[in-house]
Amino acid sequence: MRVIVIGGGMFGASTAYQLARSGVQVTIIDHVHPGKATLAGAGIVCPWATRIEDPEWYDMYAAGGRFYGELIADLTAAGEDSLGYRKVGALVTSTDANELQAAGERIARRTRNAPEAGDVQLLTAAQAQAKFPVLRDGLEAYFIPGGARVDARLLSAAMVRAAVALGAEYINDYVTLDIADGRVRCRDGNGQIMVADEVVVAAGAWASQILEPLGIAHPVKPQKGQIVHLRLAGVATALWPVLLPMTSHYMLTFDDSRVVVGATREDDSGFDYRVTAAGQAEILEAGMAIAPGLVNAEIIETRIGFRPAGPTTKPIFGRVPGVEGLSVGNGLGAGGISIGPYAGKLLSDIIRGETPELPVSAYAPQRH
Ligand SMILES: Cc1cc2nc3c(=O)[nH]c(=O)nc-3n(C[C@H](O)[C@H](O)[C@H](O)COP(=O)(O)OP(=O)(O)OC[C@H]3O[C@@H](n4cnc5c(N)ncnc54)[C@H](O)[C@@H]3O)c2cc1C
């Protein structure tokens, strides 16, 4: 079987890697548009704290978090040692006591049957500050030891490399689709037909552009996110937990004294690849309100990503009815670093004719 995967972000890289592991001949084609979501994503993997209650989405989110253990082990066994993944734990806090209590109840309910979350503890304000030194005074927090952060740039590159080591081909190109006798056809940047049994569109926020010539109204739109990277020179931030203050903003750290503060959620900005004054102000204000110890941090960069946002939070993946040889994997939205690797595995099962281990009808393209 020969499969073309369009898009080398979290969804495409994972689908390609899982297909290659099963002996499928894969070609990954990625244009790497400015604003590719996987290059900007924060990298929080901590499903148990979310306020979203949609059970079909949450099942996928939680399974995605759980799957990380297996994925990291597999890639490590394949010789990949630059994955950017670390279980640093997560601090869930709030300035509102009722909100914190509600968060505690939610986390307890969700982690009851999730040993990978570890033993959740309520920390005093001083204990929370000891774990995240720039945190403001007086905030109790729940600590979830299984919370993790991952550098999605490194992880997606590792999945692509591992796929290539298994025989896949990686091409940097912009492809288009058309249809002949009811079957999808993929053309490279020169208009040449690329032969495949199956074409997988994992093209993120750009998928509707590539599907439109097939007469498919794909319901995924870009949701712009601006995310600020700060440096606390001389401070060892590598082991700080992810900080989730139960707003749409959050913080996480990386090894190079880096503190990442995210992120805007802009539904009406289209593909506007600019750092804006309002975006910058929103993030820095939210960040310093919860972590005043950041006031002297250096701004290193602001990244921009276009989250592939569907009509609901649920991802959309599977075979597209009515067009032979066409599958999609998309709609990862704001949780795609957590969900993408697992959703890619499920999609690879569907493409190979295997029964996925999780019921997938809720995510099928025909639902849209
Ligand atoms: C600021 C921000 C913070 C985030 N934080 C988190 C987080 O903490 N945790 C979490 O779980 N998720 C997070 N996310 C969400 C996550 O990053 C995305 O859901 C995920 O990366 C989407 O992956 P994707 O593969 O679907 O799309 P993308 O990564 O956008 O990849 C799609 C690729 O397809 C390519 N492509 C499109 N059209 C074509 C074509 N015609 N030919 C060839 N290639 C094409 C594009 O160039 C692109 O490279 C965040 C996102 C943003 C923006």
The ligand as an SDF file (V2000), in Angstrom:
LIG
                    3D

 53 58  0  0  0  0  0  0  0  0999 V2000
   -0.1160   29.1950   20.3470 C   0  0  0  0  0  0  0  0  0  0  0  0
   -0.5260   27.7620   20.3710 C   0  0  0  0  0  0  0  0  0  0  0  0
   -0.3950   27.0270   21.5460 C   0  0  0  0  0  0  0  0  0  0  0  0
   -0.7740   25.6820   21.5810 C   0  0  0  0  0  0  0  0  0  0  0  0
   -0.5710   24.9770   22.7170 N   0  0  0  0  0  0  0  0  0  0  0  0
   -0.9100   23.6700   22.7840 C   0  0  0  0  0  0  0  0  0  0  0  0
   -0.6750   22.9290   23.9610 C   0  0  0  0  0  0  0  0  0  0  0  0
   -0.0880   23.4260   24.9220 O   0  0  0  0  0  0  0  0  0  0  0  0
   -1.0870   21.6450   24.0130 N   0  0  0  0  0  0  0  0  0  0  0  0
   -1.7020   21.0430   22.9750 C   0  0  0  0  0  0  0  0  0  0  0  0
   -2.0840   19.8840   23.0970 O   0  0  0  0  0  0  0  0  0  0  0  0
   -1.8960   21.7140   21.8110 N   0  0  0  0  0  0  0  0  0  0  0  0
   -1.5390   23.0150   21.6990 C   0  0  0  0  0  0  0  0  0  0  0  0
   -1.7330   23.7260   20.5430 N   0  0  0  0  0  0  0  0  0  0  0  0
   -2.4400   23.0830   19.4190 C   0  0  0  0  0  0  0  0  0  0  0  0
   -1.5120   22.3090   18.4830 C   0  0  0  0  0  0  0  0  0  0  0  0
   -0.3280   23.0240   18.2770 O   0  0  0  0  0  0  0  0  0  0  0  0
   -2.2210   22.0590   17.1540 C   0  0  0  0  0  0  0  0  0  0  0  0
   -3.5090   21.5160   17.3510 O   0  0  0  0  0  0  0  0  0  0  0  0
   -1.4350   21.0360   16.2980 C   0  0  0  0  0  0  0  0  0  0  0  0
   -0.0870   21.3880   16.2460 O   0  0  0  0  0  0  0  0  0  0  0  0
   -2.0250   20.9620   14.8950 C   0  0  0  0  0  0  0  0  0  0  0  0
   -1.2530   20.0660   14.1370 O   0  0  0  0  0  0  0  0  0  0  0  0
   -1.6220   19.7560   12.6320 P   0  0  0  0  0  0  0  0  0  0  0  0
   -0.6550   18.7170   12.1700 O   0  0  0  0  0  0  0  0  0  0  0  0
   -3.0580   19.4270   12.4960 O   0  0  0  0  0  0  0  0  0  0  0  0
   -1.4160   21.1150   11.8440 O   0  0  0  0  0  0  0  0  0  0  0  0
   -0.0460   21.9900   11.4630 P   0  0  0  0  0  0  0  0  0  0  0  0
    0.9410   21.7750   12.5490 O   0  0  0  0  0  0  0  0  0  0  0  0
   -0.5100   23.3310   11.1750 O   0  0  0  0  0  0  0  0  0  0  0  0
    0.4820   21.2350   10.1920 O   0  0  0  0  0  0  0  0  0  0  0  0
   -0.1740   21.3060    8.9470 C   0  0  0  0  0  0  0  0  0  0  0  0
    0.8920   21.2850    7.8730 C   0  0  0  0  0  0  0  0  0  0  0  0
    0.2660   21.0660    6.5890 O   0  0  0  0  0  0  0  0  0  0  0  0
    0.9900   21.8140    5.6290 C   0  0  0  0  0  0  0  0  0  0  0  0
    0.2050   22.0100    4.4280 N   0  0  0  0  0  0  0  0  0  0  0  0
   -0.9950   22.6410    4.3050 C   0  0  0  0  0  0  0  0  0  0  0  0
   -1.4190   22.6460    3.0110 N   0  0  0  0  0  0  0  0  0  0  0  0
   -0.4510   22.0010    2.3100 C   0  0  0  0  0  0  0  0  0  0  0  0
   -0.2870   21.6800    0.9310 C   0  0  0  0  0  0  0  0  0  0  0  0
   -1.2190   22.0090    0.0310 N   0  0  0  0  0  0  0  0  0  0  0  0
    0.8470   21.0250    0.5540 N   0  0  0  0  0  0  0  0  0  0  0  0
    1.7760   20.6610    1.4550 C   0  0  0  0  0  0  0  0  0  0  0  0
    1.6750   20.9340    2.7910 N   0  0  0  0  0  0  0  0  0  0  0  0
    0.5760   21.5930    3.2060 C   0  0  0  0  0  0  0  0  0  0  0  0
    1.2600   23.1220    6.3590 C   0  0  0  0  0  0  0  0  0  0  0  0
    2.2830   23.8450    5.7090 O   0  0  0  0  0  0  0  0  0  0  0  0
    1.6520   22.6120    7.7460 C   0  0  0  0  0  0  0  0  0  0  0  0
    3.0470   22.4070    7.8190 O   0  0  0  0  0  0  0  0  0  0  0  0
   -1.3320   25.0610   20.4400 C   0  0  0  0  0  0  0  0  0  0  0  0
   -1.4340   25.7880   19.2530 C   0  0  0  0  0  0  0  0  0  0  0  0
   -1.0270   27.1220   19.2110 C   0  0  0  0  0  0  0  0  0  0  0  0
   -1.1190   27.8710   17.9260 C   0  0  0  0  0  0  0  0  0  0  0  0
  1  2  1  0
  2  3  1  0
  2 52  2  0
  3  4  2  0
  4  5  1  0
  4 50  1  0
  5  6  2  0
  6  7  1  0
  6 13  1  0
  7  8  2  0
  7  9  1  0
  9 10  1  0
 10 11  2  0
 10 12  1  0
 12 13  2  0
 13 14  1  0
 14 15  1  0
 14 50  1  0
 15 16  1  0
 16 17  1  0
 16 18  1  0
 18 19  1  0
 18 20  1  0
 20 21  1  0
 20 22  1  0
 22 23  1  0
 23 24  1  0
 24 25  2  0
 24 26  1  0
 24 27  1  0
 27 28  1  0
 28 29  2  0
 28 30  1  0
 28 31  1  0
 31 32  1  0
 32 33  1  0
 33 34  1  0
 33 48  1  0
 34 35  1  0
 35 36  1  0
 35 46  1  0
 36 37  1  0
 36 45  1  0
 37 38  2  0
 38 39  1  0
 39 40  1  0
 39 45  2  0
 40 41  1  0
 40 42  2  0
 42 43  1  0
 43 44  2  0
 44 45  1  0
 46 47  1  0
 46 48  1  0
 48 49  1  0
 50 51  2  0
 51 52  1  0
 52 53  1  0
M  END
$$$$
